[in-house]
Amino acid sequence: MTVTEDDRTAVDNSDILAGLKIIDVDTHISEPYDLWTSRAPAKYRDAVPQLKEINGQRMWVLNGDTVIGREGAASVVQADGSKLEGVGFVRMTNEQVHRASFEVGARVAMMDTLGVHAQIVYPNLAGFGAQNFLNAGDPELQLLCVQIYNDAMAEFQEQSGNRIFPMILVPWWDVDASVDEIRRCQAMGMKGVVACSNPHDAGVPDLATDHWNPFWEVCIELGLPINFHIGSSKSLMDWFGRMPWPSFNGEQKLSIGSANIFLGNAQVIGNLIFGGVAERYPEAKFVSVESGIGWIPFFLEALDYQIGETAPGQRKKLSLMPSEYFRRQFYGCFWFERVAIDRLLDVIGEDNVLFETDFPHPTCLYPRSDARVREALSGLTPETRRKVVQDNAAKLYHIDV
């Protein structure tokens, strides 16, 4: 898995990615302003997400006047290709950022420049678990918002020549509608599902209940990984709220909030295991997106210890230890980390790690993502490097390489 210290001196970092087709498993799209309005039926054209000026500021609104976000591209890549640091990105609009943030042709060109073969894409405006669409207050409109997004993303995937793969949003507040939407989108060629980590925030049964069995079953049947992006529920989406201290400025809040929100996915992993979901559905594949991997060995060791010390009854219901479920069914994604890749991969599992850049968000590996990943992977064998940046993702998302 790793090369020795003596071998490391002989590794030419400039060549370690040669011949590999890098798959970036977490990127985002700055939704075009007309994504919904250009596709909505006349009945809902004024109700779907769109920009409207409110109190002198342009905001994204739903159902006419419900604010779901401020105008902003959530991109730190400026039009000239330079990277904006700090919190200034919150004021950047689609007109001011690089077109690769929202336009398929420019994105593919950027991928070629960065040496990336394929990308997995997640939304911005919908919320990382599509939770923002609940603000519509109208089940038919909520479903329409999801379906229009998915239609647009299927087009995005096709226009990219099947190099960009947006994940399927689901109307998770209605499990039957979710199953139907998953089937519809998989038929259009889409490769994975965006899940909400805490549907019980909205009064829907939690993921450990039988209510969700049809959801897991259709994902398994169609071979679709179930992706839990950080901040994928109302209670876990907290950049500037409870985690940083109130006296902090914007930059402090963004830095601390960003680091802490990664760890929210520990809750998702632990609950799926202790709730028996992984036990009941051994073929299901779960991805913890944009959460890093360095904390995973500690957390799995803690779960293994705690289940024996504090939950012996639950231990009797499970055929494996928590860490064994992870190795069998879970994946973590890294981007900025160096120590974890070099020293912890044998604990996490070299088949359970994926590479991401988070393009074009504030913490993304840009512009020299290739240099950072070369440094991080220099201590691994060629076989392990190939798994981490190419083969694991290709197998999981059924991407040709």
C-alpha positions as CSV (number, residue, x, y, z in Angstrom):
1,M,0.0,0.0,0.0
2,T,2.8,2.4,0.9
3,V,6.3,2.7,-0.3
4,T,9.2,2.7,2.1
5,E,11.1,5.9,3.1
6,D,14.0,4.7,1.0
7,D,11.8,4.2,-2.0
8,R,10.1,7.5,-1.5
9,T,13.3,9.4,-2.5
10,A,13.2,7.8,-5.9
11,V,9.6,8.7,-6.6
12,D,9.2,11.4,-9.3
13,N,6.1,13.3,-8.2
14,S,5.7,14.9,-11.6
15,D,4.9,11.5,-13.1
16,I,2.9,9.6,-10.5
17,L,-0.4,10.5,-12.1
18,A,0.7,9.7,-15.6
19,G,-1.8,7.5,-17.4
20,L,-4.5,7.8,-14.8
21,K,-7.9,9.2,-15.5
22,I,-8.7,11.2,-12.4
23,I,-12.3,11.2,-11.2
24,D,-13.2,14.1,-9.0
25,V,-16.1,13.0,-6.8
26,D,-17.3,16.3,-5.4
27,T,-17.8,19.4,-7.4
28,H,-20.7,21.9,-7.6
29,I,-22.7,23.8,-10.1
30,S,-23.6,27.5,-9.8
31,E,-27.1,27.1,-11.1
32,P,-27.9,29.2,-14.2
33,Y,-30.4,31.9,-13.3
34,D,-33.0,30.5,-15.7
35,L,-32.5,26.8,-14.9
36,W,-36.1,26.5,-13.5
37,T,-37.9,29.3,-15.3
38,S,-36.8,28.2,-18.7
39,R,-38.2,24.7,-18.1
40,A,-41.3,25.3,-15.9
41,P,-44.8,24.8,-17.3
42,A,-46.7,28.1,-17.5
43,K,-48.7,27.3,-14.4
44,Y,-45.6,27.4,-12.2
45,R,-43.3,29.8,-14.1
46,D,-43.7,32.4,-11.4
47,A,-43.4,29.9,-8.6
48,V,-40.2,28.0,-9.4
49,P,-36.8,29.2,-8.1
50,Q,-35.8,32.5,-9.6
51,L,-34.1,35.8,-8.8
52,K,-36.1,38.7,-7.5
53,E,-35.0,42.0,-5.9
54,I,-36.0,42.2,-2.2
55,N,-35.1,45.2,-0.1
56,G,-32.6,46.3,-2.7
57,Q,-30.9,43.0,-3.0
58,R,-31.3,40.2,-5.5
59,M,-32.4,37.0,-3.8
60,W,-33.4,33.5,-4.9
61,V,-37.1,33.1,-4.1
62,L,-39.5,30.2,-4.3
63,N,-43.3,30.3,-4.6
64,G,-43.2,34.0,-5.4
65,D,-41.8,35.4,-2.2
66,T,-40.1,32.7,-0.1
67,V,-36.4,33.5,0.1
68,I,-34.2,30.4,-0.2
69,G,-30.8,32.1,-0.8
70,R,-29.1,35.3,-1.9
71,E,-27.8,35.8,-5.4
72,G,-24.3,34.2,-5.4
73,A,-22.4,31.8,-7.5
74,A,-20.7,30.1,-4.5
75,S,-17.6,30.1,-6.6
76,V,-14.1,31.4,-5.7
77,V,-12.8,31.1,-9.3
78,Q,-12.9,34.5,-10.8
79,A,-13.6,35.2,-14.5
80,D,-9.9,35.5,-15.2
81,G,-9.2,32.2,-13.6
82,S,-7.7,33.5,-10.4
83,K,-8.8,32.3,-7.0
84,L,-10.5,34.6,-4.6
85,E,-9.6,34.1,-0.9
86,G,-11.5,35.0,2.2
87,V,-15.3,35.7,2.3
88,G,-15.5,38.0,-0.8
89,F,-16.9,35.1,-2.8
90,V,-20.3,35.6,-1.1
91,R,-20.8,38.7,-3.2
92,M,-19.7,37.1,-6.5
93,T,-22.5,36.5,-9.1
94,N,-22.5,34.3,-12.1
95,E,-21.6,37.3,-14.2
96,Q,-18.4,37.7,-12.2
97,V,-17.1,34.1,-11.8
98,H,-15.5,31.8,-14.3
99,R,-18.0,30.3,-16.7
100,A,-16.8,26.8,-15.7
101,S,-18.8,27.4,-12.5
102,F,-22.1,27.1,-14.4
103,E,-21.5,26.4,-18.2
104,V,-20.9,22.8,-19.4
105,G,-18.4,23.7,-22.2
106,A,-16.3,25.9,-20.0
107,R,-16.4,23.2,-17.3
108,V,-15.1,20.5,-19.6
109,A,-12.3,22.9,-20.8
110,M,-11.4,23.6,-17.2
111,M,-11.3,19.8,-16.5
112,D,-8.9,19.4,-19.4
113,T,-6.7,22.1,-18.1
114,L,-6.7,20.6,-14.6
115,G,-6.1,17.1,-15.8
116,V,-9.5,15.7,-14.6
117,H,-11.2,13.0,-16.6
118,A,-14.7,13.1,-14.9
119,Q,-16.5,14.9,-12.2
120,I,-19.4,14.2,-9.8
121,V,-21.6,17.3,-9.4
122,Y,-23.8,18.4,-6.5
123,P,-26.2,21.4,-6.3
124,N,-25.9,24.7,-4.4
125,L,-29.3,26.4,-4.3
126,A,-31.4,23.3,-3.5
127,G,-29.3,22.6,-0.4
128,F,-26.8,19.7,-0.3
129,G,-29.7,17.4,0.6
130,A,-32.4,19.2,-1.4
131,Q,-33.8,20.5,1.9
132,N,-34.4,24.0,0.6
133,F,-37.2,22.9,-1.7
134,L,-39.3,22.1,1.3
135,N,-39.8,25.9,1.6
136,A,-42.2,25.8,-1.4
137,G,-45.0,24.6,0.9
138,D,-46.7,22.9,-2.1
139,P,-45.9,19.2,-2.7
140,E,-46.5,19.5,-6.4
141,L,-44.2,22.5,-6.7
142,Q,-41.6,20.8,-4.5
143,L,-41.6,17.8,-6.8
144,L,-41.4,20.0,-9.9
145,C,-38.4,21.8,-8.5
146,V,-36.6,18.5,-8.1
147,Q,-37.6,17.2,-11.5
148,I,-36.6,20.3,-13.4
149,Y,-33.2,20.3,-11.7
150,N,-32.7,16.6,-12.6
151,D,-33.8,17.2,-16.2
152,A,-31.3,20.1,-16.5
153,M,-28.5,18.0,-15.0
154,A,-29.2,15.1,-17.3
155,E,-28.8,17.5,-20.2
156,F,-25.6,18.8,-18.6
157,Q,-24.2,15.2,-18.4
158,E,-25.1,14.5,-22.0
159,Q,-23.6,17.8,-23.2
160,S,-20.4,17.0,-21.4
161,G,-19.9,13.8,-23.4
162,N,-20.5,11.8,-20.2
163,R,-17.6,13.3,-18.3
164,I,-19.7,15.3,-15.8
165,F,-22.2,13.3,-13.6
166,P,-24.6,15.3,-11.5
167,M,-26.2,13.2,-8.7
168,I,-30.0,12.7,-8.6
169,L,-32.0,14.9,-6.3
170,V,-34.9,13.2,-4.7
171,P,-38.2,14.5,-3.1
172,W,-37.2,12.6,0.1
173,W,-40.3,14.0,1.9
174,D,-42.3,11.5,-0.2
175,V,-40.5,8.1,-0.4
176,D,-42.7,6.7,-3.2
177,A,-42.1,9.8,-5.3
178,S,-38.4,9.4,-4.5
179,V,-38.4,5.9,-5.9
180,D,-40.2,7.0,-9.0
181,E,-37.7,9.9,-9.5
182,I,-34.7,7.6,-9.0
183,R,-36.0,5.3,-11.7
184,R,-36.7,8.1,-14.1
185,C,-33.3,9.7,-13.7
186,Q,-31.4,6.4,-13.8
187,A,-33.1,5.8,-17.2
188,M,-31.6,9.1,-18.3
189,G,-28.2,7.8,-17.4
190,M,-27.6,9.5,-14.1
191,K,-25.2,7.6,-11.7
192,G,-26.0,8.2,-8.1
193,V,-28.4,9.7,-5.5
194,V,-28.2,12.7,-3.2
195,A,-29.7,11.8,0.2
196,C,-30.9,13.9,3.1
197,S,-29.2,12.9,6.3
198,N,-31.9,13.9,8.8
199,P,-35.3,13.8,7.1
200,H,-36.8,13.8,10.6
201,D,-36.0,17.5,10.8
202,A,-39.1,17.9,8.6
203,G,-41.2,15.4,10.4
204,V,-40.4,12.5,8.1
205,P,-39.4,9.1,9.7
206,D,-35.7,8.8,10.3
207,L,-33.5,6.7,8.1
208,A,-33.4,3.7,10.5
209,T,-37.1,3.0,10.0
210,D,-38.8,0.6,7.6
211,H,-40.3,3.7,5.9
212,W,-37.1,4.0,3.9
213,N,-36.9,0.4,2.7
214,P,-38.2,1.1,-0.8
215,F,-35.5,3.9,-1.1
216,W,-32.6,1.6,-0.2
217,E,-34.0,-1.2,-2.4
218,V,-34.3,0.8,-5.6
219,C,-30.8,2.2,-5.2
220,I,-29.4,-1.3,-4.8
221,E,-31.5,-2.7,-7.7
222,L,-30.2,0.1,-10.0
223,G,-26.6,0.0,-8.7
224,L,-26.7,3.6,-7.5
225,P,-24.5,4.8,-4.6
226,I,-26.2,6.9,-1.9
227,N,-24.3,10.1,-1.3
228,F,-24.5,12.1,1.9
229,H,-22.9,15.5,1.3
230,I,-22.0,17.6,4.3
231,G,-24.8,19.9,5.3
232,S,-27.4,17.6,3.8
233,S,-30.1,18.5,6.3
234,K,-31.5,21.5,8.0
235,S,-29.8,20.6,11.3
236,L,-26.4,19.8,9.8
237,M,-26.2,22.9,7.5
238,D,-24.5,25.5,9.7
239,W,-21.6,27.5,8.3
240,F,-22.0,30.6,10.4
241,G,-24.5,29.7,13.1
242,R,-24.0,27.6,16.2
243,M,-20.4,26.3,15.7
244,P,-18.3,29.5,15.6
245,W,-18.5,31.8,18.6
246,P,-20.7,34.9,18.1
247,S,-17.8,37.4,18.5
248,F,-15.9,36.0,15.4
249,N,-15.8,37.9,12.2
250,G,-16.8,36.5,8.8
251,E,-13.5,34.9,8.0
252,Q,-13.2,33.2,11.4
253,K,-16.7,31.9,11.2
254,L,-16.2,30.5,7.7
255,S,-13.0,28.8,8.6
256,I,-14.2,27.3,11.9
257,G,-17.7,26.5,10.5
258,S,-16.2,24.8,7.4
259,A,-13.9,22.6,9.5
260,N,-16.7,21.6,11.9
261,I,-19.3,20.9,9.3
262,F,-17.1,18.2,7.9
263,L,-17.5,16.2,11.1
264,G,-21.3,16.3,10.9
265,N,-21.0,13.3,8.6
266,A,-19.8,11.2,11.5
267,Q,-23.4,11.3,12.7
268,V,-24.6,10.0,9.3
269,I,-22.1,7.1,9.3
270,G,-22.8,6.1,12.9
271,N,-26.5,6.3,12.6
272,L,-26.7,4.2,9.4
273,I,-24.6,1.5,11.1
274,F,-26.2,1.6,14.6
275,G,-29.7,2.0,13.0
276,G,-29.2,-1.4,11.2
277,V,-29.4,0.0,7.7
278,A,-26.0,-1.4,6.7
279,E,-26.9,-4.7,8.3
280,R,-30.2,-5.1,6.4
281,Y,-28.8,-3.9,3.1
282,P,-25.3,-5.2,2.7
283,E,-25.2,-4.3,-1.0
284,A,-26.0,-0.6,-0.4
285,K,-23.1,1.8,-1.0
286,F,-22.9,5.0,1.1
287,V,-20.5,7.9,0.4
288,S,-19.6,10.6,2.9
289,V,-19.0,13.6,0.6
290,E,-16.7,16.6,1.3
291,S,-16.0,15.4,4.9
292,G,-12.4,14.3,4.6
293,I,-11.1,11.0,6.0
294,G,-8.5,11.8,8.7
295,W,-11.2,11.5,11.5
296,I,-12.6,8.2,10.3
297,P,-10.2,5.8,12.0
298,F,-10.7,7.4,15.3
299,F,-14.5,7.5,14.9
300,L,-14.7,3.8,13.8
301,E,-12.5,2.8,16.8
302,A,-14.8,4.8,19.1
303,L,-17.9,3.1,17.6
304,D,-16.3,-0.3,18.0
305,Y,-15.5,0.5,21.7
306,Q,-18.8,2.1,22.4
307,I,-21.0,-0.6,21.0
308,G,-19.5,-3.1,23.5
309,E,-19.4,-0.7,26.4
310,T,-22.7,1.0,26.2
311,A,-24.9,-0.8,23.6
312,P,-24.6,-4.6,24.2
313,G,-28.2,-5.1,23.1
314,Q,-27.5,-3.5,19.8
315,R,-24.3,-5.4,19.4
316,K,-26.4,-8.6,19.4
317,K,-28.5,-7.4,16.6
318,L,-25.5,-6.7,14.3
319,S,-23.4,-9.3,12.6
320,L,-20.4,-7.1,12.2
321,M,-18.5,-4.5,14.2
322,P,-19.0,-0.9,13.1
323,S,-15.6,-0.7,11.5
324,E,-16.3,-3.8,9.4
325,Y,-19.5,-2.3,8.0
326,F,-17.5,0.7,7.0
327,R,-14.9,-1.4,5.1
328,R,-17.7,-3.3,3.4
329,Q,-20.1,-0.4,2.4
330,F,-18.8,3.1,3.1
331,Y,-16.6,5.5,1.2
332,G,-14.8,8.7,2.3
333,C,-13.5,11.6,0.1
334,F,-10.3,13.5,0.6
335,W,-8.9,16.6,-1.0
336,F,-6.6,18.8,1.1
337,E,-5.3,16.1,3.5
338,R,-1.8,14.7,3.4
339,V,-1.2,12.9,6.8
340,A,-4.3,10.7,6.5
341,I,-3.4,9.5,3.0
342,D,0.1,8.7,4.0
343,R,-0.5,7.1,7.4
344,L,-4.1,6.0,7.8
345,L,-5.1,4.4,4.5
346,D,-4.5,0.9,5.7
347,V,-7.1,1.6,8.5
348,I,-9.7,3.2,6.4
349,G,-9.2,0.8,3.5
350,E,-7.6,1.6,0.2
351,D,-10.8,0.5,-1.6
352,N,-12.9,3.0,0.5
353,V,-11.2,6.3,-0.4
354,L,-12.1,8.7,-3.2
355,F,-10.6,11.9,-4.4
356,E,-12.4,15.2,-4.7
357,T,-11.6,18.9,-5.3
358,D,-14.8,20.7,-4.2
359,F,-14.5,22.9,-7.3
360,P,-15.4,25.8,-7.3
361,H,-16.2,26.2,-3.6
362,P,-14.1,28.2,-1.1
363,T,-12.1,25.2,0.1
364,C,-11.5,23.8,-3.3
365,L,-8.2,22.5,-4.6
366,Y,-7.6,25.1,-7.2
367,P,-5.7,26.1,-9.2
368,R,-2.9,23.6,-8.6
369,S,-5.0,20.6,-7.4
370,D,-2.6,18.3,-9.4
371,A,0.4,19.5,-7.4
372,R,-1.3,18.9,-4.0
373,V,-2.6,15.5,-4.9
374,R,0.8,14.4,-6.2
375,E,2.4,15.3,-3.0
376,A,-0.3,13.6,-0.9
377,L,-0.1,10.4,-3.0
378,S,3.7,10.2,-3.4
379,G,4.0,7.7,-0.5
380,L,1.6,5.2,-2.0
381,T,2.3,2.4,-4.4
382,P,1.2,2.8,-8.0
383,E,-1.6,0.3,-7.5
384,T,-3.0,2.2,-4.5
385,R,-2.8,5.5,-6.3
386,R,-4.7,4.1,-9.2
387,K,-7.5,3.0,-6.8
388,V,-7.7,6.3,-5.0
389,V,-7.9,8.7,-7.9
390,Q,-9.5,6.4,-10.6
391,D,-10.6,2.9,-10.0
392,N,-12.6,3.2,-6.8
393,A,-14.8,5.9,-8.2
394,A,-15.0,4.3,-11.6
395,K,-16.4,1.1,-10.1
396,L,-18.7,2.9,-7.6
397,Y,-20.3,5.3,-10.1
398,H,-20.0,3.0,-13.2
399,I,-17.8,5.5,-15.1
400,D,-15.8,4.3,-18.1
401,V,-12.1,4.9,-18.0
